[in-house]
Amino acid sequence: MAPAYQWGGLWQVLVVVFTFGLIIVWRAKKLPLVLAFWATYSVGALLRAQLTHMPAELTLYAAVSGGAFWLYTFFTITDLRTSPPRPRGMTLDGVAIGVVDIWFQLQFAVFSLFYAIFWCLACMRPG
């Protein structure tokens, strides 16, 4: 993940990006997927902070303020061809990706987001 200071570390940048990103996923009708993933990811980041004795600012804020997280959240998991079409499926998919990501983060934190979606696509979805 790109460190928060890469973008200046300003929370205002984070708010602007997340606002426009939410508009994009809302218009694409993928908001349940993103919100479920964010909730699961946040719980996982706080759990990782507790288990590894790292500051939550590092496991949560530094991760969500990086460009890789934004790209992953707003464009990778919301891909129209690979994400479920119905809100319930989107919610379950977002939670599943978040849980798998938590597991990968506890094993090795590097590229966990990309491994999580690959695993979910390869193992959990038919066809």
N, C-alpha and C positions, 0 to 999 in steps of 0.2 A: 504494500500500500504506500501511496505517496504520503509523506509526513504533512501534518497540518500547516507547518510553516511555509510549505511550498506555495501556498495560496495567500500568504501573508498572515495566516492564523487568525484572521478577523471573523468573528461570528456573523457579521453582516453579509459577508460573501456566502457563507453557509445558508443563511436565510434566503437570499436571493436565488441561489441555485436550487434549493429544495422547493421554493415556491414555484419557480418555472417548471421544475421537474414534475411536481405534483399536478400542475396544469396539463402537462403532456400525458401523464399516465391516466389522468381523469378523462381526457379527450379520447384516449385509446381504449377506454373502458377496462383498465387493468389496475385500478386503485386498490381493490381488496388484496391483490397479490402483493403489492408493494407495502401496504400497511401491515399485513400479516408478517411479511419478511422483516420489516423494521422492528416490530414488537419482539419477535423471536430473537433477532440479532442483538437487540439491546439487552435483553435478559441474558443472553449468552455472553456478551461482553462484560456485563457486571459479574456474572458467575466466574468468568475467566480471571477477572481482577481479584476476586476473593481467593480462588484456588491457587493462583500464581503469586499472590501478594504484590501485584502491580497496581499502580494508581488507576482508578477508573477513567481518569482523563486520558490516559494512554490507550486503554483497551476500547474505549467508546468514542470519545471526541476526536482523537487523532485518526481513528479509522474512518469515521463518517465524514470527516472534513477533507478527505483526499479525493482526487479526481477518479481514481480507480473505483472507489465505492459508488460514486455518482454514476459513472458509466455503467457499472454492473447493475445498479438499482433501477435506473431509468430506461435502459436500453437492452441489456442482456436478458434479465429474467422476464421482461415484459414482451419479448419477441412474440409476435402474433402467431407464428407457426408452431412454436414450442410450448406456449403457455396455455393452460386450460381456458375454455371459452366461458364457463359459468362462474359466478362469484364464489360458490362453495368450493369448487375445484381450485380456484385461484387462491383462496384462503388456505386450503390444505397444502397446496403447492408451496406457498410462501413460508408456511410453518416448517414443512419438510426441508426445504432448502436451508432455512435458518438453523434447524437442529443439526443437519449434516455439517453445516459450516462450523457450528459450535464444536462438534466432535473433531473436525479437522484442525480448528484453532488450538484445541487442547493437545493435539498430537504434534503439530508443527504449524505455526501461524502463517507461513509464507504461501501466498496464492490460495488460501483456503476458500475464498469465494468462488473462484473458477473451478476448483476441484469439486465443490459442493454441487454446483449446477450440473457439471458433467456427470457426477454420480447419479443425481436425481433423474437426469434425462436418460441415462443408460440403463439404470436399474429399476426405476419406478414406473416408467411410462411404456405402455405397449406400443409395438410397431415402430 
